[in-house]
Amino acid sequence: MESCLMLSTLFTILIVLSNVKAQAPAAPGAGGGGDITTFGAKPGADSAQAITTAWKEACAAAGTGTVTVPTGTFLTGPVLLAGPCKGEMKFNLIGTLQAPLKVETSGWITFEHVDKLTISGTGTLDGQGEEMWKSQPGCFKTAKMCKTTAINLRLDFVKTGLVEGITSLNSKNFHINVLSSTDITLQKLTITAPAESPNTDGIHVARSKGVTITDVNIGTGDDCVSVGDGTSDLKVINVKCGPGHGISIGSLGLYQNEEPVTGVTVQGCTLTKSDNGVRVKSWPDKYGCEASGIHFSDITMEEVENPIIIDMMYCPPGGCSTTAPSKVKLTDISFKGIKGSTPTPDAISINCMPGSCTNIGLADIDLKFTGPKGPPIANCTNIKPTMTGTVNPAGC
């Protein structure tokens, strides 16, 4: 009898302990969210609601919140993944997210007001932009401007972020847009769209500070990297560009109240068969803006048209007047250690408006001409750059 009571008591204690363990709080660092399929996402069906629900749960949980897109292809309409969140957030993209053929918003996958965000994986954001490109032929080749369409990935007001490993494919508009964000690293990415796709800039940065773009392969129909107003402390390192329109500061001066661009380093990049190389561009008759501390160095050009450009009369046909004085000011801009080949004779073109450029430098330039008509030239208007070392082609 006594042994039976002892066994009964022991059994009761084990049940109590089991219940206590089951009800114990999550370990420190654990968060909510999880695989989007547990929230109802299914391959081939619209998963926007499942992604949003998974994000909201992860965002509301203490510790690290995680949302995972597993192997497979998941259709999704536009999603806004917003903070602030209780802890840091991780978005693991393993499979493919595929956009509808038409998206009526300016962003498809948007992260907003998030601190400590990581987006990583081996998966793909497929913007399915082909139909949108076909709907606006001649976009940016005439006075007709491109329609506002969806950007594959937007980072708006994000603090301390990492985007790593993923692929952005056939975006309807820019592939990745970083706006009003700080301390963002984008690395080991693949960004792809056909050369004829309009306005598909690879990475656009504006009004952001402390952004680093490194070890990224970009081939698109527009700028591989474009830099808008208000950008400071930007590093573009070891980027491979082509096809595309090159790596560009600007265009600047198109809108009122643009903020200065300061402290941009473009280093160790390779451009292959792109329409332009490294350039600074601004509108001649619009609004004021300033850009300073812009340094391009150790750049390899492989059959690149127009390798080195400052264009203060950037103006799509019919879009502006090229006779009006520029309100943009450019200072402390250098091109150093730029080597390779070009099929066009305009190897170096520095076209400033009167009184608009100061402290422009060229150093150690060696661009070999491979085209049918030459010779290559270095043409400078309204500026006499500082020359250091050998500058080939000579001029200016």
C-alpha positions in Angstrom: 0.0 0.0 0.0 2.8 2.4 1.0 4.7 1.6 -2.2 1.5 2.3 -4.2 1.2 5.7 -2.5 4.8 6.5 -3.2 4.4 5.6 -6.9 1.2 7.7 -7.1 2.9 10.7 -5.6 5.9 10.3 -7.9 3.6 10.1 -10.9 1.8 13.3 -9.8 5.1 15.1 -9.4 6.2 14.1 -12.9 2.9 15.4 -14.3 3.3 18.7 -12.5 6.9 19.1 -13.7 5.9 18.3 -17.3 3.2 21.0 -17.2 5.7 23.5 -15.8 8.1 22.7 -18.6 5.4 23.0 -21.2 4.4 26.4 -19.8 7.9 27.7 -19.3 8.8 30.9 -21.2 10.8 30.8 -24.3 14.6 30.9 -23.9 16.2 34.3 -24.1 16.8 35.2 -27.7 13.9 33.1 -29.1 11.3 34.9 -31.2 8.1 34.4 -33.1 7.3 33.9 -36.8 8.7 31.0 -38.8 8.1 29.2 -42.1 5.4 31.0 -44.2 3.9 27.6 -45.1 2.8 27.3 -41.4 0.8 30.5 -41.9 -1.0 29.2 -45.0 1.4 29.9 -47.9 1.3 27.4 -50.7 3.3 27.2 -53.9 1.3 28.7 -56.8 -1.1 30.6 -54.6 -1.0 34.2 -53.4 1.0 34.2 -50.2 0.9 37.9 -49.3 -1.4 37.3 -46.3 0.7 34.4 -45.0 4.0 36.5 -45.3 2.4 39.5 -43.6 1.0 37.4 -40.7 4.3 35.6 -40.2 6.0 39.0 -40.1 3.6 40.5 -37.6 4.0 37.6 -35.2 7.8 37.7 -35.5 7.9 41.5 -35.1 5.7 41.4 -32.0 7.8 38.7 -30.2 10.7 39.3 -27.9 14.1 38.2 -29.1 15.0 37.6 -32.7 12.0 37.3 -35.0 12.4 35.1 -38.1 10.4 34.7 -41.3 11.4 32.0 -43.7 10.4 31.4 -47.4 11.2 27.8 -47.9 12.1 26.0 -51.1 9.5 26.4 -53.8 7.9 29.2 -55.8 5.4 31.4 -54.0 3.3 34.0 -55.7 2.7 37.2 -53.8 1.2 40.6 -54.3 2.8 43.6 -52.6 3.7 43.2 -49.0 4.7 45.9 -46.4 6.8 44.5 -43.6 6.9 47.3 -41.1 8.3 48.0 -37.7 9.2 49.0 -35.2 9.7 45.5 -33.8 10.5 44.2 -30.3 13.8 42.6 -31.4 16.0 42.2 -34.4 14.4 40.7 -37.5 15.6 38.0 -40.0 14.0 37.3 -43.3 15.3 34.1 -44.8 14.7 33.7 -48.5 15.4 30.2 -49.6 12.9 29.7 -52.3 11.4 32.1 -54.9 8.9 34.9 -54.4 7.2 35.8 -57.7 5.4 39.0 -58.4 2.1 39.4 -60.3 2.4 40.7 -63.9 0.9 44.0 -62.7 1.6 45.8 -59.4 -0.1 49.1 -58.8 2.2 50.3 -56.0 5.8 51.7 -56.1 7.1 48.8 -54.0 6.6 45.1 -54.2 8.5 43.7 -51.1 9.0 46.7 -48.7 10.7 46.8 -45.3 10.0 49.9 -43.4 11.0 51.4 -40.0 12.9 48.3 -39.0 16.0 48.3 -36.7 18.6 45.4 -37.0 17.3 43.7 -40.1 18.9 40.8 -42.0 17.6 39.6 -45.4 19.6 36.6 -46.5 19.5 33.3 -48.3 20.0 31.7 -51.7 16.5 32.5 -53.0 15.1 34.9 -55.7 12.8 37.8 -55.9 11.3 37.5 -59.4 9.6 40.7 -60.4 8.3 39.4 -63.7 8.8 42.8 -65.3 8.6 41.7 -68.9 5.0 42.8 -69.5 5.5 46.1 -67.8 8.6 46.9 -70.0 6.6 46.0 -73.1 3.8 48.4 -72.1 6.0 51.5 -72.3 8.2 51.2 -75.4 10.7 54.0 -75.8 10.7 54.8 -72.1 13.5 57.3 -71.3 14.4 57.5 -75.0 11.9 60.3 -75.7 10.4 63.1 -73.6 7.9 60.6 -72.3 9.0 59.6 -68.8 8.6 56.1 -67.5 5.5 55.1 -65.5 5.9 54.5 -61.8 6.1 50.8 -61.3 7.0 48.4 -58.5 10.6 48.1 -57.1 11.5 44.5 -56.2 13.0 45.3 -52.8 12.6 48.6 -50.8 14.4 49.4 -47.6 12.8 52.5 -46.2 13.9 54.0 -42.9 15.9 50.9 -41.9 18.7 51.2 -39.3 21.5 48.6 -39.3 20.6 46.2 -42.1 22.3 43.4 -44.0 21.1 42.1 -47.4 23.2 39.1 -48.5 23.2 36.2 -51.0 19.8 36.7 -52.7 19.0 37.2 -56.4 16.8 40.0 -57.7 15.4 39.1 -61.1 13.5 41.1 -63.8 12.3 43.9 -61.6 9.6 46.1 -63.1 11.5 49.1 -61.8 14.6 49.5 -59.7 15.7 46.2 -58.2 16.8 47.5 -54.8 16.0 50.9 -53.4 17.6 52.2 -50.1 15.9 55.3 -48.9 16.4 57.3 -45.6 18.3 54.4 -44.1 21.6 54.1 -42.1 24.3 51.5 -41.8 23.2 49.2 -44.5 25.4 46.5 -46.1 24.5 44.9 -49.4 26.8 42.0 -50.3 27.2 38.9 -52.5 24.0 39.7 -54.4 23.1 38.9 -58.0 20.9 41.4 -59.9 19.7 40.6 -63.4 17.5 42.0 -66.1 17.9 42.3 -69.9 19.9 45.2 -71.3 16.7 46.6 -73.0 14.7 46.7 -69.8 13.9 50.4 -68.9 14.6 52.0 -65.6 15.8 48.8 -63.9 18.6 50.3 -61.9 20.4 47.6 -59.9 20.8 49.4 -56.6 19.6 53.0 -55.9 20.6 54.8 -52.8 19.1 58.1 -51.7 19.0 60.2 -48.4 20.9 57.4 -46.7 24.2 57.3 -44.6 26.7 54.6 -44.2 25.7 52.3 -47.0 28.2 49.7 -48.3 27.7 47.7 -51.5 30.3 45.0 -52.0 30.9 41.8 -54.1 27.7 42.3 -56.1 27.1 41.2 -59.7 24.8 43.5 -61.6 23.5 43.3 -65.2 20.5 45.5 -66.0 18.9 47.9 -68.5 19.9 51.0 -66.5 22.5 52.1 -64.0 24.1 49.3 -62.1 24.4 51.6 -59.1 22.7 55.0 -58.9 23.2 57.6 -56.2 20.5 60.1 -55.4 20.5 63.2 -53.3 21.2 63.2 -49.5 23.6 60.2 -49.8 26.7 60.3 -47.6 29.4 57.9 -46.6 28.7 55.4 -49.4 31.1 52.7 -50.4 30.8 50.7 -53.7 33.5 48.1 -53.7 34.2 45.1 -56.0 31.0 45.5 -58.0 30.8 43.8 -61.4 28.6 45.8 -63.8 27.4 44.9 -67.3 25.2 45.2 -69.2 23.9 48.5 -67.9 24.5 52.3 -67.9 27.4 52.2 -65.5 27.9 53.5 -61.9 26.3 56.9 -61.6 26.1 59.8 -59.2 22.7 61.4 -60.0 21.0 62.5 -61.9 21.0 65.6 -59.6 19.0 68.8 -59.7 15.7 67.4 -61.0 13.7 68.2 -57.9 13.4 71.0 -55.4 15.2 70.9 -52.0 17.6 68.1 -52.9 20.1 67.4 -50.2 23.9 67.3 -50.8 25.8 64.1 -51.8 29.0 63.8 -49.8 31.6 61.1 -49.4 31.2 58.5 -52.1 33.9 55.9 -52.7 33.8 53.6 -55.8 36.7 51.2 -55.8 37.9 48.0 -57.3 34.9 47.6 -59.7 34.8 46.0 -63.1 32.5 47.2 -65.9 32.0 45.1 -69.0 30.3 46.3 -72.2 28.2 48.8 -70.4 26.9 51.9 -72.1 28.8 54.2 -69.7 31.5 53.8 -67.1 31.7 55.9 -64.0 29.8 59.2 -64.2 28.3 62.2 -62.5 25.2 63.6 -64.1 23.0 66.6 -63.4 20.1 68.5 -65.1 21.0 71.9 -66.5 17.9 73.9 -65.9 16.1 72.6 -62.9 17.0 73.0 -59.3 20.1 73.3 -57.1 22.1 70.5 -55.4 25.7 69.9 -54.3 28.0 66.9 -54.7 31.5 66.7 -53.1 34.1 64.1 -52.1 33.3 61.7 -54.9 36.2 59.4 -55.7 36.4 56.6 -58.3 39.6 54.5 -58.1 41.1 51.2 -59.4 38.3 50.6 -62.0 38.6 48.1 -64.9 36.8 48.9 -68.1 36.2 46.1 -70.6 34.9 47.5 -73.9 32.9 50.2 -72.1 31.4 53.1 -74.0 32.1 56.5 -72.5 34.3 55.3 -69.6 34.7 58.6 -67.6 31.9 61.2 -67.6 30.8 64.4 -65.8 27.7 65.5 -67.6 26.1 68.7 -66.3 23.7 68.8 -69.3 22.0 65.5 -68.7 18.7 65.8 -70.5 16.6 63.2 -72.2 15.4 64.4 -75.6 12.8 67.2 -75.1 13.0 67.0 -71.3 14.8 70.3 -70.6 16.8 73.3 -71.9 20.5 72.8 -72.3 21.1 76.6 -72.6 19.9 77.5 -69.0 22.7 77.8 -66.3 23.0 75.0 -63.9 22.3 75.4 -60.3 24.2 72.2 -59.3 27.7 72.6 -57.8 30.3 69.8 -58.1 33.6 69.8 -56.1 36.4 67.4 -55.1 35.8 64.7 -57.6 38.6 62.4 -58.7 39.1 59.6 -61.2 42.2 57.5 -60.4 43.7 54.2 -61.7 41.1 53.7 -64.4 42.3 51.2 -67.0 40.9 49.0 -69.8 39.3 49.4 -73.2 36.6 51.4 -75.0 35.1 51.1 -78.5 34.0 54.8 -78.5 36.3 57.8 -79.1 34.8 59.8 -76.2 37.0 58.1 -73.5 37.0 61.1 -71.1 34.2 63.6 -71.2 34.0 66.2 -68.5 31.3 68.7 -69.4 30.8 71.3 -66.7 28.6 74.4 -66.8 30.4 77.7 -66.3 31.5 78.1 -62.7 29.9 74.9 -61.6 32.9 72.5 -61.2 36.0 72.9 -58.9 38.8 70.6 -57.8 38.3 67.9 -60.5 41.2 65.4 -60.8 42.5 62.8 -63.3 45.3 60.4 -62.3 46.8 57.2 -63.8 44.3 56.8 -66.6 45.0 54.2 -69.4 42.1 53.6 -71.8 42.9 51.7 -75.0 40.8 52.4 -78.1 39.3 49.4 -79.9 36.7 51.0 -82.1 36.7 51.5 -85.9 36.9 55.3 -85.8 39.3 57.3 -83.6 41.5 58.5 -82.1 40.1 58.5 -78.6 39.9 61.9 -76.9 39.7 63.5 -73.5 37.4 66.5 -73.8 36.8 68.9 -70.9 34.5 71.9 -71.0 34.6 74.8 -68.6 37.1 73.1 -66.3 40.8 72.3 -66.3 41.3 69.1 -64.2 44.3 68.5 -62.1 46.5 65.8 -63.9 48.6 63.3 -62.0 50.7 60.5 -63.6 49.9 59.4 -67.1 46.5 60.3 -68.5 45.7 58.4 -71.7 44.1 59.6 -73.9 45.6 63.0 -73.3 43.6 66.2 -73.6 41.7 68.6 -71.4 
